[in-house]
Amino acid sequence: MSTAIVVRGGWEGHRPVEATDRYVTQLRDRGVEVVTSESLDVYLDADLLDRADLIVQCWTMGTITPEQLAGLTAAVRAGTGFAGWHGGIIDAFRASADYQFMTGGQFVHHPADFLTYEVRPVSDHPVVKGIGPFIVHTEQYRVHVDPSIEVHAVTDVDGVTMPVVWTTRWGAGRVFVTTVGHRLEDLEVAEHHEIIMRGLAWATR
């Protein structure tokens, strides 16, 4: 049986408990043992991290201690997958460059209003294979990204092609990111939900 740790907290505007609960249910329905934590001290639990196959994080902003970050990054380097959406993964721990190196990107800005925009898959990677373009109405993230990431879906922002879905590696660990997910409704868009479920599966050790 695979084990997943779901870490949730930070800014409450992203509804971290409600947003992650839908994936806790989905993972348990697939036979995954799920441990939830509303404290970053879970990254100090070496025994739990050693047996975890996946970490799903929804923790917007906030700060992480050097010891917590060391536990997280060591687990991912050793092969634990790391996955998340929107600010819960790429607007976490803004002061930590080492964290941003692991995720492969960082939120920079979004317009004040929600926008209706198209997300276009652009690869044959398993997380998007067979999924066509789809429309969302939500925040549109501008991001700074590491050029080594593999981009699987994009959108257009003021004439610039901007990554939306990507994967990367940190040591032996697989990392999955999607920038969509400000509202619970964003997670219910059928194509986006499918991409997230595939991303969690792909990232799992």
C-alpha positions as CSV (number, residue, x, y, z in Angstrom):
1,M,0.0,0.0,0.0
2,S,1.3,3.5,-0.9
3,T,1.4,6.2,1.7
4,A,0.6,9.8,1.1
5,I,1.1,12.8,3.4
6,V,-1.3,15.7,2.9
7,V,0.1,18.9,4.4
8,R,-2.4,21.8,4.6
9,G,-2.4,25.2,6.1
10,G,-1.1,28.8,5.5
11,W,-3.4,31.4,4.1
12,E,-7.0,30.4,4.6
13,G,-8.3,32.0,1.4
14,H,-7.2,29.0,-0.6
15,R,-9.4,26.7,1.6
16,P,-6.6,24.3,2.3
17,V,-8.6,21.8,4.3
18,E,-11.6,21.7,2.0
19,A,-9.5,21.7,-1.1
20,T,-7.3,18.8,0.1
21,D,-10.2,16.8,1.5
22,R,-11.4,16.0,-2.0
23,Y,-8.0,14.4,-2.8
24,V,-7.8,12.6,0.5
25,T,-11.0,10.9,-0.4
26,Q,-9.9,10.2,-3.9
27,L,-6.6,8.7,-2.8
28,R,-8.2,6.6,-0.1
29,D,-10.7,5.2,-2.6
30,R,-7.6,4.1,-4.6
31,G,-6.2,2.2,-1.7
32,V,-3.7,4.8,-0.6
33,E,-2.9,5.3,3.1
34,V,-3.3,9.0,3.8
35,V,-1.9,10.9,6.7
36,T,-3.0,14.5,7.0
37,S,-1.1,17.3,8.9
38,E,-1.9,20.9,9.6
39,S,1.6,21.5,10.9
40,L,4.8,21.8,9.0
41,D,6.4,19.9,11.8
42,V,5.4,16.8,9.9
43,Y,8.5,17.5,7.8
44,L,10.5,16.7,11.0
45,D,9.1,13.2,11.2
46,A,11.9,11.2,9.6
47,D,10.2,7.8,10.1
48,L,6.9,9.0,8.4
49,L,8.8,10.7,5.6
50,D,10.9,7.6,4.9
51,R,7.8,5.5,4.2
52,A,5.9,8.2,2.4
53,D,5.5,7.7,-1.4
54,L,3.8,11.1,-2.0
55,I,3.5,14.5,-0.3
56,V,0.5,16.7,-1.4
57,Q,1.0,20.2,-0.1
58,C,-1.5,23.0,0.1
59,W,0.2,25.7,2.2
60,T,0.1,29.2,0.8
61,M,2.6,31.8,2.0
62,G,3.9,31.2,5.5
63,T,7.4,30.4,6.6
64,I,9.3,27.1,6.9
65,T,12.2,26.6,9.3
66,P,15.5,25.4,8.0
67,E,15.0,22.1,9.8
68,Q,11.5,21.6,8.3
69,L,12.8,22.4,4.8
70,A,15.7,20.0,5.2
71,G,13.4,17.2,6.1
72,L,11.1,17.9,3.2
73,T,13.8,18.3,0.6
74,A,15.7,15.2,1.8
75,A,12.6,13.1,1.5
76,V,12.0,14.3,-2.0
77,R,15.6,13.8,-3.0
78,A,15.3,10.2,-1.7
79,G,12.3,9.5,-3.9
80,T,9.1,10.8,-2.2
81,G,6.9,12.5,-4.7
82,F,5.8,16.1,-4.2
83,A,2.7,17.6,-5.7
84,G,0.2,20.4,-5.5
85,W,-1.7,23.2,-7.1
86,H,-1.8,27.0,-7.2
87,G,-0.5,28.9,-4.3
88,G,-0.4,25.8,-2.1
89,I,2.8,24.7,-3.8
90,I,4.3,27.7,-5.7
91,D,3.3,30.6,-3.4
92,A,4.6,28.8,-0.3
93,F,7.6,30.0,1.7
94,R,8.5,33.0,-0.5
95,A,11.7,33.6,1.4
96,S,13.1,30.2,0.7
97,A,15.1,29.9,-2.5
98,D,15.9,26.3,-1.8
99,Y,12.2,25.4,-1.7
100,Q,11.7,27.2,-5.1
101,F,14.6,25.3,-6.6
102,M,12.7,22.1,-5.7
103,T,9.3,23.1,-7.1
104,G,10.8,24.6,-10.3
105,G,8.8,27.8,-10.2
106,Q,7.4,30.6,-8.1
107,F,4.2,32.7,-8.3
108,V,4.9,36.3,-9.1
109,H,1.6,38.1,-9.9
110,H,-2.0,37.7,-11.0
111,P,-4.5,40.4,-12.1
112,A,-6.8,41.7,-9.5
113,D,-9.9,40.2,-11.2
114,F,-10.7,36.7,-12.3
115,L,-10.2,36.0,-16.0
116,T,-11.7,33.5,-18.3
117,Y,-8.8,31.8,-20.2
118,E,-7.8,28.7,-22.0
119,V,-5.4,26.1,-20.8
120,R,-3.7,24.2,-23.6
121,P,-1.9,20.9,-23.1
122,V,1.3,20.9,-25.2
123,S,3.0,17.5,-24.5
124,D,2.3,13.8,-24.6
125,H,3.3,13.4,-21.0
126,P,1.0,11.0,-19.0
127,V,-0.4,13.9,-17.0
128,V,-2.0,15.5,-20.0
129,K,-2.0,12.9,-22.8
130,G,-5.4,12.9,-24.6
131,I,-6.7,16.0,-22.8
132,G,-7.7,18.8,-25.1
133,P,-7.7,22.6,-24.4
134,F,-10.2,23.7,-21.7
135,I,-11.5,26.9,-20.2
136,V,-11.3,28.1,-16.6
137,H,-12.5,31.3,-14.9
138,T,-10.2,32.1,-12.1
139,E,-6.9,33.7,-11.2
140,Q,-4.3,33.6,-14.0
141,Y,-0.8,33.2,-12.5
142,R,2.3,34.8,-13.8
143,V,5.2,32.6,-12.7
144,H,9.0,32.6,-12.8
145,V,10.2,29.1,-13.7
146,D,13.4,27.1,-13.9
147,P,14.3,26.4,-17.5
148,S,14.9,22.8,-16.7
149,I,11.2,22.0,-16.0
150,E,9.1,20.0,-18.4
151,V,6.0,22.1,-19.4
152,H,2.8,20.2,-20.2
153,A,0.2,22.9,-20.4
154,V,0.3,26.6,-21.1
155,T,-1.9,29.7,-21.3
156,D,-1.5,33.2,-22.9
157,V,-0.8,36.1,-20.6
158,D,-0.5,39.5,-22.4
159,G,0.9,37.9,-25.5
160,V,3.3,35.7,-23.5
161,T,3.0,31.9,-23.3
162,M,3.0,31.1,-19.6
163,P,3.4,27.6,-18.0
164,V,0.4,26.2,-16.2
165,V,1.2,22.5,-15.7
166,W,4.7,21.2,-15.3
167,T,6.8,18.4,-13.8
168,T,10.4,18.3,-12.6
169,R,12.7,16.2,-10.6
170,W,14.5,16.7,-7.3
171,G,17.0,14.0,-6.8
172,A,15.1,10.7,-7.1
173,G,11.8,12.5,-6.4
174,R,9.1,13.6,-8.9
175,V,7.5,17.0,-8.6
176,F,4.1,17.9,-10.1
177,V,2.7,21.5,-10.3
178,T,-0.4,23.1,-11.7
179,T,-1.0,26.8,-11.3
180,V,-4.8,26.6,-11.4
181,G,-6.7,26.1,-8.2
182,H,-7.6,29.4,-6.4
183,R,-11.2,28.2,-5.8
184,L,-12.7,24.9,-5.0
185,E,-14.6,25.2,-8.3
186,D,-11.3,25.2,-10.2
187,L,-10.6,21.7,-8.9
188,E,-14.0,20.5,-10.2
189,V,-13.3,21.4,-13.8
190,A,-13.3,17.9,-15.3
191,E,-10.1,18.2,-17.3
192,H,-8.2,19.9,-14.5
193,H,-9.3,17.4,-12.0
194,E,-8.1,14.6,-14.3
195,I,-4.7,16.3,-14.7
196,I,-4.3,16.6,-10.9
197,M,-5.2,13.0,-10.3
198,R,-2.8,11.9,-13.0
199,G,-0.2,14.3,-11.5
200,L,-0.5,12.7,-8.1
201,A,-0.2,9.2,-9.6
202,W,2.8,10.2,-11.6
203,A,4.6,11.8,-8.7
204,T,4.1,8.9,-6.4
205,R,7.2,6.8,-5.8
